[in-house]
Amino acid sequence: MPEPTILLRRARERFHTEAPGRITHHCFSFGDHYDPHNVSFASLMVCNDDHLAASAGYPDHPHRGVDIVTWMLSGSLVHADSDGNRGVIHRGEVQRMSAGSGIVHTERNDAYRISVESAPSPAHFVQMWLRSDKPDAPPSYEQRGLDLDDLAGGWVPVASGRDGGGLISIGSAGSAMWVTQLAPGVARMLPEDDHLHVYIGAGSVQLEGVGLLETGDSVRISGRAPLKISGRSTAEILAWTMTS
């Protein structure tokens, strides 16, 4: 079996986009930022780390042929789309919008405007886009929550293209997203597949064969390899497994 290929991308190497009330760091080429050698990885096309101030957001914009998965790291995000779907996602919730044949949606950090129990606060989330297996299918939407304590016990499959494989389903049959938390000194094995994308959402870890990884760092692994990841500080890790 050939040795796996490992590519490390540091947080400081990412493109970033700034606008009033928001800043986004991009793991891949996005919008006006283009690098022909960094367009996508397997079925994963986008991995954006977004910070939105209160009242900031993205006005109506279209999507087509992609599945968009959003994982909240803090705060909340309001979603509305042209299919009539409405939702607010909070910390510990995952959302999937399959754009299919075409949809227009808006995302804003203004949940506090519709709940007297909320207060204005920043929103921080990671949004990931995957190529859909059926790009012309009707658009659809789903969101689910989980017990965050479960993340400390192992890898939790929060999105999957395999039947019954995750909290939410996605339209990329060979892909699955896993999330875990590591306390300092706690170690576990990475998931394995033909392709693996690891993103450090928060904290710092030690990855076998790579070294120290910190918030915003990412690693792309092509080829299956049993690699151990260990917490240096309290960390939250997002991993996509993708079959060729």
HELIX and SHEET records of a PDB file:
HELIX    1   1 ALA A   11  GLU A   13  5                                   3    
HELIX    2   2 ALA A  111  ILE A  114  5                                   4    
HELIX    3   3 LEU A  148  GLY A  153  5                                   6    
SHEET    1   A 7 THR A   5  ARG A   9  0                                        
SHEET    2   A 7 SER A 218  SER A 222 -1                                        
SHEET    3   A 7 HIS A 195  ALA A 202 -1                                        
SHEET    4   A 7 ALA A 235  MET A 242 -1                                        
SHEET    5   A 7 SER A 175  LEU A 182 -1                                        
SHEET    6   A 7 VAL A 156  SER A 160 -1                                        
SHEET    7   A 7 ILE A 168  SER A 169  1                                        
SHEET    1   B 7 PHE A  15  ALA A  19  0                                        
SHEET    2   B 7 ARG A  22  HIS A  26 -1                                        
SHEET    3   B 7 LEU A  44  LEU A  52 -1                                        
SHEET    4   B 7 ALA A 123  ARG A 131 -1                                        
SHEET    5   B 7 VAL A  66  SER A  74 -1                                        
SHEET    6   B 7 GLU A  93  SER A  98 -1                                        
SHEET    7   B 7 SER A 140  GLY A 145 -1                                        
SHEET    1   C 4 GLY A  57  HIS A  63  0                                        
SHEET    2   C 4 ILE A 103  ARG A 108 -1                                        
SHEET    3   C 4 SER A  76  ASP A  81 -1                                        
SHEET    4   C 4 ARG A  86  HIS A  90 -1                                        
SHEET    1   D 4 ALA A 187  MET A 189  0                                        
SHEET    2   D 4 LYS A 228  GLY A 231 -1                                        
SHEET    3   D 4 SER A 204  LEU A 207 -1                                        
SHEET    4   D 4 GLY A 211  GLU A 214 -1                                        
END                                                                             
